[in-house]
Amino acid sequence: MNEKIINSFTQLGVILLELVVGFGLFWLGQLAYQKLFRRRIELNLELFVKDNPAVAIALVGYYFGMIIALGGVLGQSAVSWQDKALNLMSYGATVILLMLVGAWVGDRFILRHFNCEREIIQDRNVGAASVEAGNHIANGLILSAALAGESGGWLVALVCWLIGLILLVIVSFAYPRITKYNVFAEIEKRNNPAAGVALAGLLIATGNIVRVAFSAEFENWIVSFTQYGLLLLFSLGSLVAIRWLADLILVPGVKISDEIVNQEIPNLGAGLIEAFSYIAASFLIAWCL
């Protein structure tokens, strides 16, 4: 048989293996989310009886983060299909574990001002669910870069991931000072979806910036982490400037913050525009670096 045909069948077999293992890991990840992280949520009841949109938003954010994180794992090379399968399963199990840890960090340190689980289940709080979803997606983006490299090993991957999580927490602390309003009070007391969506956009943009900064292959601790740090400082500083430019360029004559917090009914469209400005800026910065 022609060598090209044999190689094509071999490649097809590897792709099918990746798909099967990938779907299996995804199923295990969503099961872990339900059984270990959000144990009080009865998904069928919340989604299809109570029609709770907040639960759906948080869950889809977690699913999206899982898929992005697994994307970094699926790109790993291996000598044989057996090595490929073992590599996928070991890295996939790590992704599930770190996604859950990242979710816990988001609950305890980003959404620290209130009980996010209660807000999502009892109060159907779309703003809180949006921030949780944004944290999941950001965590997935960080993991996709931290686990994708083949030169640094597990220790470098874990350090990069931890730095990414710390940056998400720092951004959540800095955000109310930039916007000049208490975003967490808006989310909890007013059930403000616009405030939650805007913060979620910033978290996703931060995760994307971290992904880009850590995408370069690891050389050594001093050179690589100096490079990573400079890229992160420049990129995150640019996101702060974007908050001001969004008012000036995207919605001239209008202050986005006023539309989000100083309206009788918060302007969800304004929150979406602010979220878009952060995410779009993170991609523009990534493409320019």
N, C-alpha and C positions, 0 to 999 in steps of 0.2 A: 504494500500500500504506500502511496505517495507520502513522503515525510511531512509535507505541509498539512495533509489531511489528518495524519496522526497527531501532529501538534495542535491542530484545531480541536480535535476531539478531547485531547488532554486538557487544553485550556477551558473548553466547555465544562468538563468534569470538575475542574477547580472552581469555576464560577458557580456551578450548582451546589458544590460543597459549601462555599461561602454563603450562599443564599440560605441553605438549610440551617447551617450553624447560626447564621445571623438572625433568622426568624426565631430559632430556638432561644437564643440569648435575649432577644427582645421580649419574648413571652415570659421568660424567667424574670426579667427586669420589671415588667409591669406587675407580675405576681408579687415580687418583693416590695414594690411600692404600696400595694394594697395591704399586704399582710404585716409589713414591718414599719412602714412610715405613716401611712394614713389608715390605721387599724379601725377607726371609728366610721369610716366611710363604707357604706354598702352601695356599690356602684350602680347596680341595676335599680335599686330604690331611688337613689339620688338623680340618676340620669334619665330614667324612663318612666318613673312614677311621679316624682316631685318636679321633674324637668328643671333641675338646678343648674343654671349656666355657669356658676362659679366653679362647681366641681369639674365640669367639662373643660373649662379653660385651664385650670391647674393641671388636670390629667393630661391634656393634649400637650401642654408645655413640657411635662416630664417625658412623654413619648418622643417629642421632637428632640429634646436634649439627648435621650438615649440613642436615637438614630444618628445624630451628628457625632456623638462620642464613638459609636461603633464604626463610623466611617473611617476614623483614624486607625482602628484596629484592622479593618478589612484590607487596608493597603499594605500590610506587612508581607514581606517576602519570606519564602521558606524553600527548603531543598526538596521535600517530598510532600505528598498530600497528607500523609500521617502527621508530619511536622506542622503542616498548615492547619490541620484540624486541632491539634494540641495547642498551637499558638493562639488560634482564635478563641478556644475555650478558656485558656488561662487569662488572656487579655480581656475577654468578654466578662468573665467573672469579676475581674478587677474593675471594669467599667461600672458594673452593677453596684458593687460595694461603694465606689467613690461617688457615684451619682446619689446614692442614699446619704452618704456623709455630707455631700454638698447641699442636699435638701435640708438636712438637719441644721447645718450652719446657717442657711437662709432663714429657717424658722427662728433660730435662737439669736442671731446677730443682725440680720437685715430687717426682718419683721419682728423685731424684739419688743415693740411697744404694745403688742396685743397678741391674743391667742389666734393665730392664723387659721388653725383647724376649725375653731368655733365660728370665726367670721365666714369661712367658706361654707360650712355645713348648715349652721343655724341661721346666719344672717344673709346668706346667698350674696356675699360681698364680692362683686366683680373686680373692684379695685385691688383687694387683697389677693384674689386669685390671679390677677394679671401680674402682680409683682412676683408671686411664687412661680408662675410659668416663666417669667423672664429670668429668674434665678436658675431654673432648670436648664433653659436653653443656653444661658451663659456658661453654666457648668459643663454642658456638653461640648461647647466650642473650646473651652480651655482643655478639656480632656482629649479632644481630637488632636490637638497639637502636642500636648504633653506625652501622649502614648504613641504618637506616630513616628517619632524619631527612632533610629536604630543605632545611634552612636553613643548615647549617653547612659543607657541602662535604666533600671527601675528607680534608683535613687534620684537621678536627675529628673525623671518623669514626675516623681512624687513632690520634689522640691518646686518644680515649675507649677504643678497643680495647686500646691499650697499657696504659693505667691499669688496665683490667680484668684483663689478664694479670698485671700486677705484684701486684695484690691477691690473685689466686689463689696466687701464689708466697708472699706474705707470710702468708697464712692457713695454708699448708702448713708454714711455719716455726713459727707460733704454736701450731698444734694440739697437738703433743706436750707443750707446756708447760701447756696447759689441761687435758688429760686425765691428765697425770702418768705417762704411760708412753711408751715409744719405739715409736710406731706403725709406723715403717718396719722396725725389727728384727722386730716381730711379723709383718709381712707377708712379709719375706724369709726369716727363719729358721724360723718356725713355720707358714708358709703359712696365715696366719690370715685367713679370709675376712671375719670379723666386723669386724676392724680396718679392712680395706680398704673395706668397704661403708659404715662410719660416716664415714670420711674422704671418700669419694665423695659422700655426702649433703651434707657441709659445702661441698664445692667447688660442687656444683650450686646449693645455697642462695646461696652467694656470687655465682655467676654471675647468678642471678635477681635478687638485690639490685642488682647493677650494672646489669642491664637496666632495672629500674624507675628507678634514679637518673638514668640517661642518656636516659630516654624523653621528657623535656621538650624542647621545641624550643630550639635554640641561639639566644641573643640576642647575646652578645658574650663574649670570653674571661674577663673578670673576673666579670661577673654570673653567667653560666651555670656556670662551673666552681666558683665559690663555692657556688652552690646544689647542684651535684652533690656537692661535697666534704662539705657538711653532712649531706646525706641519706645518703651512704655511711658516715660516721662514726657517725651515730645507728643506722643499720640493722645495721652489723656489730657494734656494741656490744650491740645487742639479741640477736644470735645467740649471743654469749658468755653472756649471761644465760640463754638457752634451754638451754644445756648443763647448767646447774644445775637449772633447772625441770624438765627431762626426768626427772631422778632423783626429784625431789620429787613430781611430779604423775603422770607416765605409769607409773612403776614404783615406787610407794611402798614403802619398806622394803628396796629393792635398789639397789646401785650398779651402774650400767651398765658402768663400767670394769672392775669385778671380773668381771662375766659375760663380758666380751670377752677379758680377758688372764689372769685368775687361775683359769681352769677347765682341766681336762685336755683337754677338747674345747671350743674356743672357741664361745660361744653366738652363732650367726649371728642368731638372733631379736633379741638385744640390739643387735647392730650395725644391724639393719634399723630397730629402734625409734629408735635415736639418729639414723640418717640421716633417717627420717621427721620427727623433731622439728625438725631443721634446715630441711628443705624446706618443711614446713607453716608454720613460723615465717616463712620468707621470703615466702610467699604472703600470710599474714596481715598482715605489715608492708606489703607492696605494696598490698593492698586498703585499708589504713588511710591511706596517704600521699596 
